[in-house]
Amino acid sequence: MNKIDYNGKSFKAVSNTENGETSNETIFKYVQQGKILTASYAGGNIVSGHLIGMVNENGEIDMRYHQINNKGVLQTGTCNSEPEILKDGRIRLHEKWKWTSGDESSGISIIEEII
């Protein structure tokens, strides 16, 4: 796989497990500088969220996130994302995440690049 550059790309959640907070109303805005990736996100149940991570040579992301939901609860977690390049050239990220706050459950979500 070619090196993936996430800088300036926006993503939308397309699926999530029940214990997740993101939805198709959640928009992620990515910034990448070298191997360092940051993003802000909001929408749906999320009032404000941020993530920071490292991108490896295969475009996989190891990240940590924190967010405040619409109930005013601060939440934190970890996530590993694996990229897939769609036929139309957009990026789809397959995510395995785990809360490090609250019930500390885990889940799976998918986000896709918005063009």
Backbone as ProteinMPNN parsed JSONL, in Angstrom:
{"seq_chain_A": "MNKIDYNGKSFKAVSNTENGETSNETIFKYVQQGKILTASYAGGNIVSGHLIGMVNENGEIDMRYHQINNKGVLQTGTCNSEPEILKDGRIRLHEKWKWTSGDESSGISIIEEII", "coords_chain_A": {"N_chain_A": [[0.845, -1.175, 0.0], [0.495, 2.245, -0.771], [1.954, 5.111, 0.837], [-0.218, 6.844, 2.944], [-1.645, 10.032, 3.088], [-3.205, 11.879, 5.413], [-3.657, 14.518, 5.813], [-5.668, 17.409, 5.905], [-7.985, 16.095, 5.212], [-11.426, 15.135, 5.546], [-13.677, 13.144, 7.457], [-16.503, 10.956, 7.856], [-18.54, 9.271, 10.174], [-19.758, 6.041, 9.474], [-20.639, 3.656, 10.479], [-21.111, 2.069, 13.682], [-20.619, 0.374, 16.796], [-23.132, -0.361, 19.326], [-22.366, 0.7, 21.836], [-20.856, 2.88, 21.227], [-20.285, 6.409, 20.571], [-20.178, 7.976, 18.283], [-21.789, 8.92, 15.172], [-23.534, 9.011, 11.967], [-23.684, 11.698, 11.813], [-21.424, 12.724, 12.859], [-18.497, 14.462, 12.239], [-15.129, 14.305, 11.31], [-12.114, 16.117, 11.247], [-9.053, 15.952, 9.87], [-5.567, 16.504, 10.525], [-2.303, 16.179, 9.457], [1.109, 15.937, 10.202], [4.009, 14.858, 9.161], [4.523, 11.875, 10.823], [2.708, 12.378, 12.779], [-0.631, 12.682, 13.737], [-3.51, 14.642, 14.117], [-6.845, 15.5, 15.101], [-10.0, 17.163, 15.054], [-13.356, 16.762, 16.109], [-16.945, 16.617, 15.841], [-20.53, 16.548, 16.256], [-23.77, 15.001, 16.053], [-24.069, 13.009, 18.874], [-21.759, 14.052, 19.945], [-20.319, 16.844, 21.33], [-17.823, 18.116, 21.383], [-14.698, 16.925, 20.311], [-11.376, 15.518, 20.304], [-8.462, 14.098, 18.821], [-5.294, 12.424, 18.955], [-2.57, 10.962, 17.323], [-0.359, 8.433, 15.925], [0.868, 7.726, 12.711], [1.632, 4.867, 10.879], [3.915, 3.305, 8.45], [2.194, 1.916, 6.781], [-0.096, 3.354, 6.804], [-1.711, 2.89, 8.943], [-3.284, 3.861, 11.995], [-2.496, 4.668, 15.3], [-4.126, 5.794, 18.002], [-5.225, 8.189, 20.513], [-8.095, 9.425, 22.148], [-10.281, 12.105, 23.253], [-13.374, 13.367, 24.417], [-16.41, 15.332, 24.715], [-19.682, 14.613, 25.403], [-23.194, 15.151, 24.447], [-24.477, 15.073, 26.857], [-22.842, 16.234, 28.604], [-20.71, 14.745, 29.522], [-17.361, 13.86, 30.025], [-15.264, 11.897, 28.097], [-12.849, 9.299, 27.401], [-10.507, 7.482, 25.32], [-8.928, 4.788, 23.426], [-7.781, 3.969, 20.121], [-7.347, 1.975, 17.216], [-6.777, 2.25, 13.841], [-7.344, 0.95, 10.616], [-6.571, 1.439, 7.267], [-8.507, 1.392, 4.225], [-8.551, 1.607, 0.767], [-11.023, 2.847, -1.209], [-12.861, 2.03, -4.254], [-13.418, 4.41, -5.551], [-11.339, 5.974, -4.774], [-11.446, 7.189, -2.297], [-10.776, 7.157, 1.272], [-11.391, 4.618, 3.594], [-11.716, 3.956, 6.985], [-11.198, 1.341, 9.183], [-12.007, 0.801, 12.39], [-10.909, -0.153, 15.608], [-11.781, 0.259, 18.814], [-11.513, 1.38, 22.276], [-12.974, 2.292, 25.292], [-11.418, 4.261, 27.793], [-12.478, 5.297, 29.939], [-15.494, 5.499, 31.9], [-17.459, 2.643, 31.268], [-15.413, 1.176, 30.18], [-15.647, -0.429, 27.93], [-15.373, -1.972, 24.633], [-15.324, -1.524, 21.022], [-16.285, -1.449, 17.519], [-15.897, 0.556, 14.67], [-16.606, 2.324, 11.6], [-15.287, 4.791, 9.521], [-15.565, 7.104, 6.8], [-13.941, 8.855, 4.15], [-14.896, 12.142, 3.274], [-15.682, 13.765, 0.331]], "CA_chain_A": [[0.0, 0.0, 0.0], [1.226, 3.501, -0.79], [1.816, 5.933, 2.03], [-1.454, 7.622, 2.949], [-1.553, 11.341, 3.72], [-4.526, 12.24, 5.924], [-3.719, 15.954, 6.046], [-6.724, 18.173, 5.246], [-9.122, 15.25, 4.852], [-12.542, 15.036, 6.487], [-14.29, 11.819, 7.492], [-17.811, 10.848, 8.494], [-18.82, 7.935, 10.696], [-20.799, 5.341, 8.712], [-21.174, 2.592, 11.331], [-20.514, 2.001, 15.008], [-21.314, -0.533, 17.698], [-24.103, 0.332, 20.169], [-21.749, 1.402, 22.958], [-20.104, 4.016, 20.709], [-20.97, 7.706, 20.599], [-20.209, 8.631, 16.971], [-22.878, 8.554, 14.265], [-23.32, 9.593, 10.634], [-23.665, 13.161, 11.963], [-20.115, 13.078, 13.415], [-17.509, 14.797, 11.212], [-13.744, 14.368, 11.771], [-11.236, 16.916, 10.39], [-7.707, 15.457, 10.151], [-4.357, 17.258, 10.209], [-1.145, 15.309, 9.602], [2.441, 16.5, 10.002], [4.88, 13.701, 9.279], [3.811, 10.713, 11.364], [1.776, 12.824, 13.815], [-1.983, 12.962, 13.258], [-4.454, 15.204, 15.068], [-8.147, 15.773, 14.51], [-11.111, 17.624, 15.875], [-14.593, 16.183, 15.609], [-18.18, 17.003, 16.508], [-21.752, 16.204, 15.538], [-24.547, 13.947, 16.68], [-23.953, 13.019, 20.336], [-20.475, 14.628, 20.34], [-20.25, 18.303, 21.308], [-16.458, 18.443, 20.991], [-13.752, 15.834, 20.497], [-10.042, 15.66, 19.713], [-7.639, 12.898, 18.87], [-3.891, 12.544, 18.57], [-2.072, 9.633, 17.039], [0.811, 8.222, 15.085], [0.572, 6.987, 11.489], [2.789, 4.059, 10.473], [4.211, 3.287, 7.01], [1.05, 1.336, 6.064], [-1.241, 4.232, 6.954], [-2.474, 2.529, 10.14], [-3.216, 4.92, 13.001], [-2.612, 4.339, 16.715], [-4.539, 7.098, 18.516], [-5.932, 8.403, 21.766], [-9.106, 10.464, 21.944], [-11.112, 12.583, 24.353], [-14.549, 14.044, 23.879], [-17.514, 15.656, 25.612], [-20.93, 14.308, 24.693], [-24.282, 16.109, 24.645], [-24.92, 14.993, 28.257], [-21.821, 16.914, 29.385], [-19.797, 13.751, 30.086], [-16.031, 13.774, 29.422], [-14.924, 10.504, 27.83], [-11.53, 9.091, 26.817], [-10.331, 6.146, 24.785], [-7.857, 4.452, 22.497], [-8.312, 3.453, 18.862], [-6.438, 1.588, 16.137], [-7.493, 2.35, 12.572], [-6.717, 0.33, 9.456], [-7.149, 2.047, 6.072], [-8.879, 0.687, 3.0], [-8.787, 2.559, -0.312], [-12.222, 2.469, -1.955], [-12.718, 2.083, -5.717], [-13.46, 5.808, -6.001], [-10.143, 6.651, -4.279], [-11.611, 7.666, -0.926], [-10.229, 6.316, 2.336], [-12.287, 4.084, 4.627], [-10.948, 3.507, 8.145], [-11.804, 0.312, 10.028], [-11.503, 1.183, 13.698], [-11.131, -0.95, 16.817], [-11.584, 1.231, 19.878], [-11.809, 0.971, 23.655], [-13.1, 3.383, 26.254], [-10.553, 4.214, 28.972], [-13.308, 5.907, 30.972], [-16.818, 4.877, 31.941], [-17.523, 1.177, 31.419], [-14.197, 0.622, 29.575], [-15.992, -1.409, 26.899], [-14.716, -1.768, 23.347], [-16.227, -1.599, 19.886], [-15.778, -1.349, 16.145], [-16.594, 1.558, 13.863], [-16.062, 2.614, 10.274], [-15.47, 6.155, 9.04], [-15.18, 7.236, 5.398], [-13.568, 10.178, 3.699], [-15.905, 12.977, 2.607], [-15.049, 14.568, -0.739]], "C_chain_A": [[0.89, 1.239, 0.0], [1.0, 4.256, 0.503], [0.557, 6.792, 1.899], [-1.207, 8.929, 3.683], [-2.968, 11.759, 4.117], [-4.72, 13.748, 6.04], [-4.816, 16.628, 5.228], [-7.95, 17.363, 4.874], [-10.17, 15.258, 5.957], [-13.181, 13.669, 6.341], [-15.634, 11.893, 8.208], [-17.993, 9.422, 8.969], [-19.946, 7.306, 9.881], [-21.359, 4.147, 9.476], [-20.424, 2.578, 12.655], [-21.281, 0.961, 15.817], [-22.156, 0.291, 18.674], [-23.488, 1.146, 21.296], [-20.887, 2.586, 22.522], [-20.935, 5.279, 20.722], [-21.046, 8.366, 19.222], [-21.359, 8.091, 16.129], [-22.599, 9.178, 12.906], [-23.401, 11.124, 10.656], [-22.316, 13.648, 12.497], [-19.113, 13.275, 12.279], [-16.14, 14.979, 11.872], [-12.934, 15.177, 10.773], [-9.796, 16.62, 10.778], [-6.629, 16.442, 9.715], [-3.187, 16.308, 10.448], [0.127, 16.079, 9.302], [3.429, 15.374, 10.24], [4.07, 12.507, 9.759], [2.747, 11.094, 12.394], [0.444, 13.234, 13.191], [-2.797, 13.563, 14.394], [-5.779, 15.403, 14.347], [-9.07, 16.385, 15.543], [-12.363, 17.004, 15.271], [-15.773, 16.611, 16.457], [-19.35, 16.544, 15.645], [-22.454, 15.026, 16.175], [-24.461, 14.082, 18.188], [-22.684, 13.703, 20.841], [-20.517, 16.146, 20.208], [-18.871, 18.744, 20.83], [-15.557, 17.254, 21.283], [-12.449, 16.128, 19.797], [-9.333, 14.318, 19.778], [-6.218, 13.25, 18.481], [-3.373, 11.128, 18.365], [-0.831, 9.647, 16.186], [0.399, 7.347, 13.903], [1.815, 6.17, 11.118], [2.916, 4.033, 8.95], [3.088, 2.681, 6.176], [-0.2, 2.189, 6.154], [-2.131, 3.88, 8.134], [-2.24, 3.579, 11.209], [-3.403, 4.323, 14.391], [-2.92, 5.656, 17.407], [-5.169, 7.02, 19.899], [-6.94, 9.521, 21.513], [-9.746, 10.875, 23.258], [-12.243, 13.406, 23.754], [-15.531, 14.361, 25.006], [-18.793, 15.415, 24.825], [-22.022, 15.318, 25.055], [-24.922, 16.01, 26.033], [-23.909, 15.665, 29.181], [-20.815, 15.984, 30.029], [-18.484, 13.754, 29.302], [-15.659, 12.306, 29.301], [-13.547, 10.433, 27.184], [-11.431, 7.671, 26.269], [-9.118, 6.006, 23.892], [-8.483, 3.861, 21.24], [-7.167, 3.077, 17.934], [-7.244, 1.531, 14.857], [-6.673, 1.742, 11.444], [-7.367, 0.88, 8.196], [-7.496, 1.035, 4.978], [-9.11, 1.774, 1.955], [-9.967, 2.04, -1.134], [-11.992, 2.628, -3.455], [-12.711, 3.51, -6.25], [-12.29, 6.636, -5.465], [-10.254, 7.194, -2.866], [-11.037, 6.661, 0.073], [-11.358, 5.889, 3.275], [-11.39, 3.583, 5.751], [-11.765, 2.53, 8.974], [-11.182, 0.473, 11.409], [-11.895, 0.192, 14.792], [-10.799, -0.029, 17.982], [-11.975, 0.663, 21.238], [-11.904, 2.22, 24.515], [-12.071, 3.182, 27.369], [-11.225, 4.946, 30.124], [-14.649, 5.186, 30.959], [-16.735, 3.377, 32.115], [-16.319, 0.443, 30.822], [-14.482, -0.49, 28.571], [-15.264, -1.086, 25.603], [-15.736, -1.913, 22.227], [-15.493, -1.467, 18.572], [-16.588, -0.294, 15.414], [-15.902, 1.679, 12.508], [-16.334, 4.087, 9.981], [-14.96, 6.211, 7.607], [-14.892, 8.677, 5.063], [-14.741, 10.862, 2.985], [-15.17, 13.788, 1.551], [-15.955, 15.723, -1.099]], "O_chain_A": [[1.912, 1.279, 0.685], [-0.01, 4.068, 1.181], [0.312, 7.392, 0.852], [-0.629, 8.938, 4.77], [-3.824, 11.967, 3.257], [-5.823, 14.21, 6.334], [-4.894, 16.447, 4.013], [-8.876, 17.903, 4.27], [-9.849, 15.371, 7.14], [-13.225, 13.102, 5.25], [-15.869, 12.765, 9.045], [-17.648, 8.475, 8.264], [-20.964, 7.947, 9.622], [-22.448, 3.67, 9.154], [-19.275, 3.009, 12.748], [-22.454, 0.699, 15.551], [-21.931, 1.49, 18.835], [-24.034, 2.182, 21.674], [-20.254, 3.228, 23.36], [-22.156, 5.224, 20.868], [-21.894, 9.232, 19.009], [-21.837, 6.975, 16.333], [-21.556, 9.801, 12.706], [-23.205, 11.769, 9.626], [-22.087, 14.855, 12.58], [-18.903, 12.379, 11.461], [-16.003, 15.705, 12.856], [-13.047, 14.953, 9.568], [-9.355, 16.981, 11.869], [-6.75, 17.117, 8.693], [-3.086, 15.701, 11.514], [0.225, 16.78, 8.295], [3.665, 14.977, 11.381], [3.045, 12.169, 9.167], [1.974, 10.242, 12.834], [0.397, 14.023, 12.247], [-2.776, 13.049, 15.513], [-5.82, 15.466, 13.118], [-8.934, 16.152, 16.744], [-12.422, 16.75, 14.068], [-15.627, 16.928, 17.638], [-19.188, 16.2, 14.474], [-21.816, 14.155, 16.767], [-24.748, 15.148, 18.732], [-22.543, 13.915, 22.046], [-20.722, 16.676, 19.117], [-18.752, 19.63, 19.983], [-15.633, 16.649, 22.352], [-12.404, 16.883, 18.826], [-9.574, 13.512, 20.676], [-5.966, 14.23, 17.78], [-3.691, 10.217, 19.128], [-0.325, 10.694, 15.781], [-0.321, 6.362, 14.065], [2.918, 6.711, 11.049], [2.126, 4.66, 8.244], [3.037, 2.912, 4.968], [-1.252, 1.804, 5.644], [-3.185, 4.487, 8.319], [-1.144, 4.126, 11.325], [-4.346, 3.57, 14.634], [-2.08, 6.556, 17.412], [-5.577, 5.961, 20.376], [-6.667, 10.451, 20.754], [-9.76, 10.124, 24.233], [-12.083, 14.054, 22.72], [-15.498, 13.762, 26.081], [-18.97, 15.94, 23.725], [-21.804, 16.221, 25.863], [-25.821, 16.789, 26.349], [-24.088, 15.671, 30.399], [-20.133, 16.372, 30.977], [-18.486, 13.663, 28.074], [-15.728, 11.557, 30.276], [-13.118, 11.368, 26.509], [-12.165, 6.776, 26.688], [-8.387, 6.963, 23.637], [-9.585, 3.316, 21.287], [-6.149, 3.766, 17.871], [-8.268, 0.851, 14.786], [-5.471, 1.984, 11.328], [-8.588, 0.803, 8.054], [-6.867, -0.014, 4.838], [-9.793, 2.76, 2.231], [-9.919, 0.938, -1.682], [-11.039, 3.284, -3.875], [-12.083, 3.797, -7.27], [-12.242, 7.849, -5.668], [-9.252, 7.619, -2.291], [-10.842, 5.486, -0.238], [-12.175, 6.709, 3.692], [-10.419, 2.868, 5.504], [-12.873, 2.839, 9.412], [-9.975, 0.302, 11.578], [-13.044, -0.239, 14.888], [-9.659, 0.414, 18.119], [-12.653, -0.359, 21.348], [-11.033, 3.09, 24.475], [-11.875, 2.06, 27.838], [-10.607, 5.185, 31.162], [-14.899, 4.351, 30.09], [-16.032, 2.885, 32.997], [-16.216, -0.777, 30.945], [-13.662, -1.388, 28.382], [-14.616, -0.045, 25.491], [-16.861, -2.362, 22.445], [-14.266, -1.385, 18.516], [-17.814, -0.251, 15.522], [-14.783, 1.207, 12.306], [-17.45, 4.574, 10.162], [-14.048, 5.474, 7.232], [-15.503, 9.599, 5.605], [-15.469, 10.244, 2.208], [-14.156, 14.423, 1.84], [-15.619, 16.522, -1.973]]}, "name": "protein", "num_of_chains": 1, "seq": "MNKIDYNGKSFKAVSNTENGETSNETIFKYVQQGKILTASYAGGNIVSGHLIGMVNENGEIDMRYHQINNKGVLQTGTCNSEPEILKDGRIRLHEKWKWTSGDESSGISIIEEII"}
